[in-house]
Amino acid sequence: MTPNWRTSSYTETQNCVEVADNDPTTVMIRDTKARGRGMIEVQPTTWTAFVEHTKQSQH
């Protein structure tokens, strides 16, 4: 499956990460400034736990 890379709608600069979560078996994360340097792949449940933890930490 071809990754559908996207950045957060809250991003105002290019200093962030891109996420491809269109594959139900894996979530891919890469640096917007170093796309050619590779990516991290995690299971969707791991990504969801990370996002939820980040949301809770912001409050």
PyMOL commands that place a pseudoatom at each C-alpha (Angstrom):
pseudoatom trace, name=CA, resn=MET, resi=1, chain=A, elem=C, hetatm=0, pos=[0.000, 0.000, 0.000]
pseudoatom trace, name=CA, resn=THR, resi=2, chain=A, elem=C, hetatm=0, pos=[1.315, 3.432, -0.910]
pseudoatom trace, name=CA, resn=PRO, resi=3, chain=A, elem=C, hetatm=0, pos=[1.670, 5.674, 2.180]
pseudoatom trace, name=CA, resn=ASN, resi=4, chain=A, elem=C, hetatm=0, pos=[-0.655, 8.668, 2.306]
pseudoatom trace, name=CA, resn=TRP, resi=5, chain=A, elem=C, hetatm=0, pos=[1.640, 11.141, 4.113]
pseudoatom trace, name=CA, resn=ARG, resi=6, chain=A, elem=C, hetatm=0, pos=[0.084, 14.057, 5.983]
pseudoatom trace, name=CA, resn=THR, resi=7, chain=A, elem=C, hetatm=0, pos=[0.992, 16.638, 8.607]
pseudoatom trace, name=CA, resn=SER, resi=8, chain=A, elem=C, hetatm=0, pos=[-1.132, 17.974, 11.419]
pseudoatom trace, name=CA, resn=SER, resi=9, chain=A, elem=C, hetatm=0, pos=[-3.608, 20.711, 10.570]
pseudoatom trace, name=CA, resn=TYR, resi=10, chain=A, elem=C, hetatm=0, pos=[-2.155, 22.564, 13.585]
pseudoatom trace, name=CA, resn=THR, resi=11, chain=A, elem=C, hetatm=0, pos=[1.287, 22.737, 11.983]
pseudoatom trace, name=CA, resn=GLU, resi=12, chain=A, elem=C, hetatm=0, pos=[2.298, 26.253, 11.000]
pseudoatom trace, name=CA, resn=THR, resi=13, chain=A, elem=C, hetatm=0, pos=[5.893, 25.441, 10.021]
pseudoatom trace, name=CA, resn=GLN, resi=14, chain=A, elem=C, hetatm=0, pos=[7.774, 22.597, 8.387]
pseudoatom trace, name=CA, resn=ASN, resi=15, chain=A, elem=C, hetatm=0, pos=[9.339, 21.648, 11.750]
pseudoatom trace, name=CA, resn=CYS, resi=16, chain=A, elem=C, hetatm=0, pos=[7.215, 18.611, 12.369]
pseudoatom trace, name=CA, resn=VAL, resi=17, chain=A, elem=C, hetatm=0, pos=[6.596, 15.019, 11.420]
pseudoatom trace, name=CA, resn=GLU, resi=18, chain=A, elem=C, hetatm=0, pos=[4.476, 13.444, 8.743]
pseudoatom trace, name=CA, resn=VAL, resi=19, chain=A, elem=C, hetatm=0, pos=[2.261, 10.460, 9.447]
pseudoatom trace, name=CA, resn=ALA, resi=20, chain=A, elem=C, hetatm=0, pos=[0.902, 7.826, 7.083]
pseudoatom trace, name=CA, resn=ASP, resi=21, chain=A, elem=C, hetatm=0, pos=[-1.895, 5.893, 8.756]
pseudoatom trace, name=CA, resn=ASN, resi=22, chain=A, elem=C, hetatm=0, pos=[-3.867, 4.638, 5.781]
pseudoatom trace, name=CA, resn=ASP, resi=23, chain=A, elem=C, hetatm=0, pos=[-2.574, 1.055, 6.193]
pseudoatom trace, name=CA, resn=PRO, resi=24, chain=A, elem=C, hetatm=0, pos=[-4.582, -0.796, 8.870]
pseudoatom trace, name=CA, resn=THR, resi=25, chain=A, elem=C, hetatm=0, pos=[-1.513, -2.827, 9.939]
pseudoatom trace, name=CA, resn=THR, resi=26, chain=A, elem=C, hetatm=0, pos=[1.090, -0.088, 10.458]
pseudoatom trace, name=CA, resn=VAL, resi=27, chain=A, elem=C, hetatm=0, pos=[1.542, 3.640, 11.059]
pseudoatom trace, name=CA, resn=MET, resi=28, chain=A, elem=C, hetatm=0, pos=[4.603, 5.303, 9.533]
pseudoatom trace, name=CA, resn=ILE, resi=29, chain=A, elem=C, hetatm=0, pos=[6.210, 8.471, 10.923]
pseudoatom trace, name=CA, resn=ARG, resi=30, chain=A, elem=C, hetatm=0, pos=[8.977, 10.563, 9.329]
pseudoatom trace, name=CA, resn=ASP, resi=31, chain=A, elem=C, hetatm=0, pos=[10.655, 13.940, 9.733]
pseudoatom trace, name=CA, resn=THR, resi=32, chain=A, elem=C, hetatm=0, pos=[9.456, 16.591, 7.277]
pseudoatom trace, name=CA, resn=LYS, resi=33, chain=A, elem=C, hetatm=0, pos=[12.984, 17.998, 6.971]
pseudoatom trace, name=CA, resn=ALA, resi=34, chain=A, elem=C, hetatm=0, pos=[14.671, 14.631, 6.419]
pseudoatom trace, name=CA, resn=ARG, resi=35, chain=A, elem=C, hetatm=0, pos=[12.207, 12.522, 4.468]
pseudoatom trace, name=CA, resn=GLY, resi=36, chain=A, elem=C, hetatm=0, pos=[14.974, 10.512, 2.830]
pseudoatom trace, name=CA, resn=ARG, resi=37, chain=A, elem=C, hetatm=0, pos=[16.492, 9.446, 6.138]
pseudoatom trace, name=CA, resn=GLY, resi=38, chain=A, elem=C, hetatm=0, pos=[13.890, 6.813, 6.792]
pseudoatom trace, name=CA, resn=MET, resi=39, chain=A, elem=C, hetatm=0, pos=[10.845, 6.395, 8.951]
pseudoatom trace, name=CA, resn=ILE, resi=40, chain=A, elem=C, hetatm=0, pos=[9.572, 4.723, 12.068]
pseudoatom trace, name=CA, resn=GLU, resi=41, chain=A, elem=C, hetatm=0, pos=[6.869, 2.098, 11.770]
pseudoatom trace, name=CA, resn=VAL, resi=42, chain=A, elem=C, hetatm=0, pos=[4.606, 1.259, 14.713]
pseudoatom trace, name=CA, resn=GLN, resi=43, chain=A, elem=C, hetatm=0, pos=[1.439, -0.713, 15.244]
pseudoatom trace, name=CA, resn=PRO, resi=44, chain=A, elem=C, hetatm=0, pos=[-1.786, 1.326, 15.106]
pseudoatom trace, name=CA, resn=THR, resi=45, chain=A, elem=C, hetatm=0, pos=[-2.509, 0.596, 18.794]
pseudoatom trace, name=CA, resn=THR, resi=46, chain=A, elem=C, hetatm=0, pos=[0.894, 1.999, 19.745]
pseudoatom trace, name=CA, resn=TRP, resi=47, chain=A, elem=C, hetatm=0, pos=[0.272, 5.157, 17.713]
pseudoatom trace, name=CA, resn=THR, resi=48, chain=A, elem=C, hetatm=0, pos=[-3.177, 5.631, 19.243]
pseudoatom trace, name=CA, resn=ALA, resi=49, chain=A, elem=C, hetatm=0, pos=[-1.734, 5.271, 22.764]
pseudoatom trace, name=CA, resn=PHE, resi=50, chain=A, elem=C, hetatm=0, pos=[0.967, 7.847, 21.942]
pseudoatom trace, name=CA, resn=VAL, resi=51, chain=A, elem=C, hetatm=0, pos=[-1.549, 10.359, 20.561]
pseudoatom trace, name=CA, resn=GLU, resi=52, chain=A, elem=C, hetatm=0, pos=[-3.873, 9.924, 23.554]
pseudoatom trace, name=CA, resn=HIS, resi=53, chain=A, elem=C, hetatm=0, pos=[-0.983, 10.358, 25.992]
pseudoatom trace, name=CA, resn=THR, resi=54, chain=A, elem=C, hetatm=0, pos=[0.119, 13.517, 24.176]
pseudoatom trace, name=CA, resn=LYS, resi=55, chain=A, elem=C, hetatm=0, pos=[-3.402, 14.961, 24.335]
pseudoatom trace, name=CA, resn=GLN, resi=56, chain=A, elem=C, hetatm=0, pos=[-3.576, 14.306, 28.091]
pseudoatom trace, name=CA, resn=SER, resi=57, chain=A, elem=C, hetatm=0, pos=[-0.142, 15.846, 28.667]
pseudoatom trace, name=CA, resn=GLN, resi=58, chain=A, elem=C, hetatm=0, pos=[-1.234, 19.129, 27.085]
pseudoatom trace, name=CA, resn=HIS, resi=59, chain=A, elem=C, hetatm=0, pos=[-3.858, 19.802, 29.762]
for i in range(1, 59): cmd.bond("trace and resi %d" % i, "trace and resi %d" % (i + 1))
show_as sticks, trace
zoom trace
